[in-house]
Amino acid sequence: MIERSEYKGKPILVIKRDENDQYPFSFGLSKAKLILENIEEIKKFVEESS
């Protein structure tokens, strides 16, 4: 589940496991760009660590 929100007037994404997730993962545009730039390495990490 992904929601769009704002933090200090800037857009963020909030990723939740479900509606009642008490500890969602949130990030803004700068971190989103970093994630996209490194998505292949992130995928590799998940594959190797699973």
DRENPA-3360 file (N, C-alpha, C; in nm, 2 decimals, always signed):
BEGIN
1 = MIERSEYK = +0.08/-0.12/+0.00/+0.00/+0.00/+0.00/+0.09/+0.12/+0.00 ~ +0.07/+0.21/-0.10/+0.15/+0.33/-0.11/+0.06/+0.45/-0.10 ~ +0.10/+0.55/-0.02/+0.02/+0.68/-0.01/+0.12/+0.79/-0.04 ~ +0.06/+0.90/-0.10/+0.14/+1.02/-0.11/+0.10/+1.11/+0.00 ~ +0.20/+1.18/+0.05/+0.18/+1.27/+0.16/+0.27/+1.39/+0.15 ~ +0.28/+1.47/+0.25/+0.37/+1.59/+0.26/+0.45/+1.59/+0.39 ~ +0.57/+1.64/+0.39/+0.65/+1.66/+0.51/+0.71/+1.80/+0.49 ~ +0.68/+1.89/+0.58/+0.73/+2.03/+0.57/+0.71/+2.09/+0.43;
9 = GKPILVIK = +0.59/+2.06/+0.37/+0.55/+2.12/+0.25/+0.61/+2.05/+0.12 ~ +0.68/+1.94/+0.14/+0.74/+1.87/+0.03/+0.68/+1.73/+0.02 ~ +0.66/+1.68/-0.11/+0.60/+1.55/-0.13/+0.68/+1.44/-0.08 ~ +0.61/+1.34/-0.03/+0.68/+1.21/+0.01/+0.59/+1.09/-0.02 ~ +0.65/+0.98/-0.03/+0.58/+0.85/-0.05/+0.58/+0.78/+0.08 ~ +0.47/+0.72/+0.12/+0.46/+0.64/+0.24/+0.42/+0.50/+0.20 ~ +0.51/+0.40/+0.23/+0.48/+0.26/+0.20/+0.45/+0.18/+0.32 ~ +0.33/+0.12/+0.32/+0.28/+0.04/+0.43/+0.26/-0.10/+0.39;
17 = RDENDQYP = +0.29/-0.20/+0.49/+0.26/-0.34/+0.46/+0.11/-0.36/+0.45 ~ +0.03/-0.29/+0.53/-0.11/-0.29/+0.53/-0.17/-0.17/+0.60 ~ -0.30/-0.15/+0.60/-0.36/-0.03/+0.66/-0.32/+0.00/+0.80 ~ -0.29/-0.11/+0.88/-0.26/-0.09/+1.02/-0.11/-0.09/+1.05 ~ -0.03/-0.08/+0.95/+0.12/-0.08/+0.97/+0.16/+0.04/+1.06 ~ +0.22/+0.01/+1.17/+0.26/+0.12/+1.27/+0.39/+0.18/+1.23 ~ +0.47/+0.11/+1.15/+0.60/+0.16/+1.11/+0.62/+0.17/+0.96 ~ +0.55/+0.26/+0.89/+0.57/+0.27/+0.75/+0.70/+0.32/+0.71;
25 = FSFGLSKA = +0.74/+0.30/+0.58/+0.86/+0.34/+0.53/+0.83/+0.47/+0.44 ~ +0.89/+0.58/+0.47/+0.86/+0.70/+0.39/+0.99/+0.76/+0.34 ~ +0.98/+0.83/+0.23/+1.09/+0.90/+0.17/+1.05/+1.01/+0.07 ~ +1.13/+1.10/+0.05/+1.10/+1.21/-0.04/+1.17/+1.19/-0.18 ~ +1.17/+1.30/-0.26/+1.22/+1.29/-0.39/+1.36/+1.26/-0.40 ~ +1.45/+1.32/-0.32/+1.59/+1.29/-0.32/+1.62/+1.14/-0.30 ~ +1.56/+1.08/-0.20/+1.58/+0.94/-0.18/+1.52/+0.85/-0.29 ~ +1.41/+0.90/-0.34/+1.34/+0.82/-0.45/+1.44/+0.82/-0.57;
33 = KLILENIE = +1.50/+0.93/-0.60/+1.60/+0.93/-0.71/+1.72/+0.84/-0.68 ~ +1.77/+0.83/-0.56/+1.87/+0.74/-0.52/+1.83/+0.60/-0.54 ~ +1.71/+0.57/-0.50/+1.66/+0.43/-0.51/+1.66/+0.39/-0.66 ~ +1.60/+0.48/-0.74/+1.60/+0.45/-0.89/+1.73/+0.44/-0.95 ~ +1.83/+0.52/-0.91/+1.97/+0.51/-0.96/+2.03/+0.38/-0.92 ~ +1.99/+0.32/-0.81/+2.05/+0.20/-0.76/+1.96/+0.08/-0.76 ~ +1.85/+0.08/-0.83/+1.75/-0.03/-0.83/+1.81/-0.17/-0.86 ~ +1.90/-0.18/-0.95/+1.96/-0.31/-0.98/+2.04/-0.37/-0.87;
41 = EIKKFVEE = +2.11/-0.28/-0.80/+2.19/-0.33/-0.68/+2.10/-0.37/-0.57 ~ +1.99/-0.29/-0.55/+1.89/-0.33/-0.45/+1.82/-0.46/-0.48 ~ +1.79/-0.49/-0.61/+1.73/-0.61/-0.65/+1.83/-0.73/-0.62 ~ +1.96/-0.70/-0.65/+2.06/-0.80/-0.63/+2.07/-0.84/-0.48 ~ +2.07/-0.74/-0.40/+2.07/-0.75/-0.25/+1.96/-0.84/-0.20 ~ +1.84/-0.81/-0.25/+1.72/-0.89/-0.21/+1.74/-1.03/-0.25 ~ +1.78/-1.06/-0.38/+1.80/-1.19/-0.43/+1.90/-1.27/-0.35 ~ +2.01/-1.21/-0.32/+2.12/-1.27/-0.24/+2.09/-1.30/-0.10;
49 = SS = +2.00/-1.21/-0.04/+1.98/-1.22/+0.10/+1.85/-1.30/+0.13 ~ +1.77/-1.33/+0.03/+1.65/-1.41/+0.06/+1.67/-1.55/+0.08;
% end
